Amino acid sequence: MYDIGLKIWSTNTGPLAAAAERLFKEGAFGYVELFAVPGSLATLPEWKRLHEACGIPFVIHNAHSARGFNPAKAELAERNREIFAETRAFADALEAEHIIFHGGTDGDVGETIRQLKAFGERRALIENKPFVPLPNPLGVKFCRGATADELERIIDGTGCGFCLDIGHAVCSANSQGLEPYAFASKLARRFRPAMFHLSDVTDMSSPYDAHPHLGTGELDIPRICREIFPPNAKISIETVRDSLTDLDDFRRDCEYLSKLCYNTR
């Protein structure tokens, strides 16, 4: 049975947090993956209440470069430490099993390794990335942790675990001229993921990331379930959010994935 996770931001308090509580009590999902938005520590009491009152387990996702955290650049090291201090506060208070990091953009992967290692975070997981980011106003050219060799350097150099993002693997494979399913399988075999991220894929030939709802794109999700996910896989659903007041779209994604879990074994 898959352990399905709800990906939500720390600023999604109020209606979405209440909807998450209802769905968890109904057994729709097993944990929350909380994206710790920098500067949002004031929301921690609401998430801690959910954790303590309802027993919701948490995984924490550290901020990425779009939110100011870029460990690939030495000049941002101080700001990165400040952001991670907030992330660690969320993780400690919510007794998180894992903290997920991105490797940064541009810069140098050796710097990524140095900064992540300096955190001394035993719960750390590195997430694979697309090779190129979406077109952006910052002019970012490439992502760290997109290739198997670079991921190996980060994992070996920091001792962290691995989070396999299926959509990111497809994007990176397209940039590298590799077959997407084979590349995703290679990452799974090589790095033994502690958990996974899943969304559908709008265009299986594109290098750019998208997060459509499960069953609405071109990704052969039954194949992913058969060939990559173990029977007890921990999988955060990372699809687009259709509403800021309910989680009906997430419920449908959960139902889709849960049925596949039973039908592909």
MOSULMO-V69314 format. One line per field, one symbol per residue. phi: phi as a letter, one per 30 degrees, with the letter a starting at -180 (. if undefined). psi: psi as a letter, one per 20 degrees, with the letter a starting at -180 (. if undefined). burial: + if it has 16 or more other ideal C-beta (glycine too) atoms within 10 Angstrom, else -. Layout:
# MOSULMO-V69314
phi = ???
psi = ???
burial = ???
This chain:
# MOSULMO-V69314
phi = .dccccdbcddddiedddddddddddidbcacccdddeiceddeeddddddddciddbcccdecddcjcbddbddcedddddddededdddddchddbbcbcdjbhhbdddedddddddhcdddbccdbddbddebddidcacdiccddddddddddciddbcccdddddddeddcicddddddddddddchedabcbbdbdbdcddcdbbdddicccdddededdcbddececbddccdcdbcbbbdddedddddddddeddcc
psi = pqopqppqqhilacghghhggghghijhrirpooonppjkhiighghhggghhikpqqqpoqqahijioniiphijgghghgghhgghgggghjlqhqppqqiaqbbphhhgggghhhhkoijppppqrqgqrqpqiikphrqqkhqghhggggghhhjrapooogghggggghhikqpghhgghghghhimqhrqpprrpgoijqipqrlrqpjibipnhhgggghgprhkqoopplrqoiqjirkhghgggggghhhhghij.
burial = -+-+++++-+-++--++-+++-++---+++++++++++-++-++--+--++----++++++++++---+++++--+---+--++-+++-++-++-++++++++++++-+-+++-+++-+-+-+++++++++++------+--++++++-++-+++--+-++++++++++++++++--+-++-+++-++--+-++++++++++----+-++++++--+-+-+--++--++---+++++++------++--++-++-++--++----
